Amino acid sequence: MAKRWVNRPDGANWGDFGDDDQLGRINLLTPERVRQAGAEIQTGQNFCLSLPLDFPGGNVLNVRRYPPALSPTELDGDQWMNMSMGDHIKGATDVICDDQVLICLQYSTQWDSLAHVGSHFDADGDGVAEKVFYNGYRAGEHVLGRDDHVQTGALKLSIDNFAARPIQGRGVLVDLHRHFGRDRKVINYDDWMAVLEKDNVVIEEGDILLIRTGFSELILEMDHHPDKEVLDNSCAALDGRDDRLLQWITDSGIAAICADNYAVENFHGEGSDTPCAALPLHQHCLFKLGLPLAELWYFAELAAWMEENNRNRCFLTAPPLRLPKAVGSPATPVATV
């Protein structure tokens, strides 16, 4: 297959894992690193790192995304919830419940695929910026079969890649909430390095970074009625415009970033007179590095246990749904210590 790009963005790793790579930094989760991560299991205690998937409630975090809508499956006008199978099969005594869901895949605890955020970039060297995703996969060619609007880049980089090659490895928790509480704090490189030093956090190549800010805990307390003004002004978020912090992400060799807040980075949807990424950390990670991001995870119980036991590492299992063509997915991550 011909190489898809002539130019690659500054700081990108396109081609480093192969010209046709669709996994990005997930390639760093080698069998040897997974085996090493297993050594973090010392007690066998495990923690669910997912919110209930009907949180946060409403659509104030993202106006495009709504809570899951559950309904019974139907057959010939009958709803199959507490359905007596004897109504359809003579003599059957079974009672059946069977349901379906309409869900926004990135509504609650989630993974972003590498197709979630791309950029306008002149990858083919013709002087014209086109819509491009990680490793030069292009948008622009419509594919029939899914409402006629899924594009080539999204198909090649869809979320099922991270399920077929399951996300499993060593998670390392950085507890920003412990240091900054619920005050809004935009975390720059100096803030970040200070926390790592104070908490003696060592991050190695192939680790999965877990970031606790307390945001998901605040969402739970709001009980399906999130207050956007409060959320926009609460808890820490990474400064995606700090080049030194982005360079640390590159140099650290981490395989993924999983945060308990919305967007991972500080984002309020503000415009600019100068063309630039509205989500610079997303662009750096997803587009340039092929480094998956995850949002709205839940770390309260894990963080409490970690602090009590003077640890910050765990064995993490966190595959998304194996849903072809999707650009994001709900997740039910599990940390084992």
N, C-alpha and C positions, 0 to 999 in steps of 0.2 A: 504494500500500500504506500502511495506517495506521501511524503511528509506534508502535514497540513499547514505548516507555518514556516515563514522565512525569518520573520522577526519574533522575538519573544519579549515580554515586558521586562523592564529593569527589575531585578530581584526575583524573577520567576525561576522555577525549577523545571519548566516544560522540557520533556525529553529525558530528564535524568532517570526516570523509571521506565523509559522506553517510549518510542514515538506514538504508540497506540495505547499508552497507559490510561486507565480510567479509575484508578484507585487513589492516586496521589500518595499522601503520607501514610495512608492505611497500609501501604507496602512495608512500612517499618514494623508492623505487628507480625514479626516472623515467628515461626514455631518456637525458636529458642527464647525469644522475648516473652512469649505466652507462658512457656515453661518456667522462666524466671519469675514472672508475675505470680504464678501459683504459689511461690514461697511466701507470699504475703498472707496466705490463709493460715492463721495460727490458732484461731478459736472455732472457726466454722460458722460464726454468727454472720448473718447477712442482713442487708438493708435495701429496701425498695427506694429507688431514687426518682420515682415518677410521682407527679401530682395526679389526683383523679382527673381523668381526661375531659371532664366537663368544667374544669377550672381553666382560666380565671372567671368565666362568666361574661355574658354580653359580648360586645365587639369593640370595647374602648381601646384595647391595646393595639389592635389592627382592624380597621373598619371593614376589611375584606373577609375577615375570618369570624365564623360564628360557632357556637357550641355544637357538639354532636347532637344529631336528631335521631333518636331511636324509634323504631316502629316494628310491628310484627311483620313477618313475611305473610304473603297471601296466596291462596289458591282458590280459584273459582269464586272469588268474593269473600271467602272465609279467612279471617285473620288467625294465624296459627300461634296464639298465645293462650295457654290453658285449653288447648283444643283436644277434644276427645277423639282419638284416632278411630274409634268405633263409628264415627260419623262418616268415615271414608272407607274403612276396611271392616267388613263384617266380623263381629265377635271380638274385635281388638279392645283391650282394656287400657291401653296406653293413654297418657295425657301428655301432650307435646307443647313445649314452648320453643319458638324459633323466631329470631329477630334479625333485623338489619339496621345499618347505620349510615347516615349521610354525614360525613366528617370532613372538616378542613384539616388536612394532614399536618399542618404546622400550627394548630390552634393552641395546644398545651405542650406537655413534655415532648420534645421532638429532636430529630436530626435534620440538618440541611444536607442535601446532596451537593455535589460539585456543580450541578446544573442550576442551583438556586440563584446564584449571582455570577454574572459575567461582566463584560465591559465592552465599550466601543474601542476597538484597537485594530491597527493596521497590521494584522498577522501575516498577510500574504505579500506585503511589500509593494502594493500597487499605489500607495499614496492615499488610499481611502480607508478610513476606519470602518470596520464592520462589527457586527455583534458576534463576540467570541467568548467561549468558556475555557476552562482549564485545558491545558495541553493543546490549544488551538482548535478544539472542536467548535464548529460554527453553528450559529442559528441561521435561519433564513430560508431553509428548504422545508416547506410544510409536508407533514406526513399524514396521509389519510388514515382513518381508523379510530381516532380519538378526538372527535369534534373538530377535526381538520385544523388544529392549531398547535399540536405538540411539534417541536422543532428538533432538528437533527442533534444539536448539542445536548438537549435534554434527554433524548433517547439513549445516547451513548453513555451519559454520565448519570443515569437515573439511580435512585436510592437503592434498588435491589442489588447493586454491586456490593454494597456494604453488608448485605445479608448473606449473599452467596459466599463472600469472604468475611465471615462474621467478625464484628468488632469485639475483641476480647484482649485484655492486656492489663497492665498495671496502671491504676488510677492514682493520681497524686493530688491531694486536696490542698488548696490554698484558701484559707478562711479570712476573707477580707472583712466579713461581718464582725469577727472577733476584735478587729482593730478600729474599725470606723463606725460600727453600729449601723443605724438606719439613716444617718446623715447622707445626703447626696454628696458623693465624692467621685470626681473624675480621676481615675488612677493613671498616672503617668509612669514612665520608666523608673524614676527615682522612688516613687511610692511603692511600686511593685517589688523592686529589689530590696527595699527596706523590710517589707513583710517577709519575703523569702529568708532574709538573714535572721530576723527576729525569731521566726518559727522553725529555723533550721530545716527548711524545705530544700531537698536535693532533687533536681529534675534531670532525668537522663533521656538520651535519644530513645524514641519509641514510646515514651510515657504518654498517658492520656491525662491532660490537665483538667482538674475539676475545680471550679471557682464558685465559692459560696459568698453571696452578698446579702442574703436575708430577704431578697425580693419575693421568692416563691412563698416564704413563710408569711409575708405581709399579704400576699394574694389570698392565701388560705384564710387568714383572719377576716378578710373582707367578705367571705362567704358568698361568692357568686355575684357580688355587687362591687366590682372594682372602681375605685375613685382614681381617674386618670391623672388629675392634678397632683394628688398625693403620690402616686406611683412615679410620675415624671420627676418628682423632687425628692425621691427617697433612694437610699442604698447606693452602693458603689457600682461603677461601670468603667470598663477600660477606655482609655483615650486612644481611639483609632487614628487620631491625627498626630500622635507622638511617634516620629520616625524611629526613635531609639527603642521604643516598646515593640514596634513592628519588627525591627531587626532582631530583638531578643527572641521573638517567636520563630523567626527564621533560624537563628543560630542554635536555639535550644534543641531542635530535632524532635519536638513533641509531635505525636501522631494526630491529635485532635484536641479541641477545646470544648468543654462542656460546662456551661454556666447555668445558674439558677435564675437569671434575670432575662428580660426581653431584649433581644438583639446582641447580647454579650457586650457590645460597645455602647458608648454614650451617643444616643441618637434621638433627635427631636424633629427630624424631617425638614430642617432648615435649608433654604436654597443658597446659591452662591453666584456672584457675578462672573466668577472665573470657573470654567468647566473643571469639575473634579468629582471624585466619588462621594456620593452622599453617605455611603457605608464603607469607609476606607479600610477598616479591619476585615470586613467581609471580602472586599476586593483583594486584599493582601492574602488572606487565608484561602478562600475558595477559588478565586480566579488565578492567582499567581502561584500558590504553593500546593494546591490540591489538598488543603488541610481542612477536614470537615469541622463544622461548628454545630453545637447543640445548645438548645435554649430551654428555659423554664424547667430545669431539673430541680430536684428537691433534696436538700442535704442536711436538714436540721438534726435528725437522729444520728446520722453518720458522723457529723461534725462534733456532736456532743460526746460520742463514744471515742472519737479520735483524740479530743482534748483530754478526756479522762485517762486515756491510756498512752498519752504522749506519742501518738503515731500520726502519720499523714498519708500513708500508702494503703492500698487495698487491691484486691483482685477484682477487676471490673468485667462484667459481661453485659453488652449493650447493643445487640443487633437491632436494626430497624425492621419494619415489615418487608418481606420479599415481594414488593409490589412493582412490577415492571412499568417503566415510563413515568414514574412519579418523581417529583423533584424534592419531596420531603416525606417524613414519616413520623407518626407517633412512636414512642419507645417506652419500654418498661425496664430501665437499667437496674442491675443488681450489683451491689458492692458486697464482697465477702472479705472478712478480716480474720 
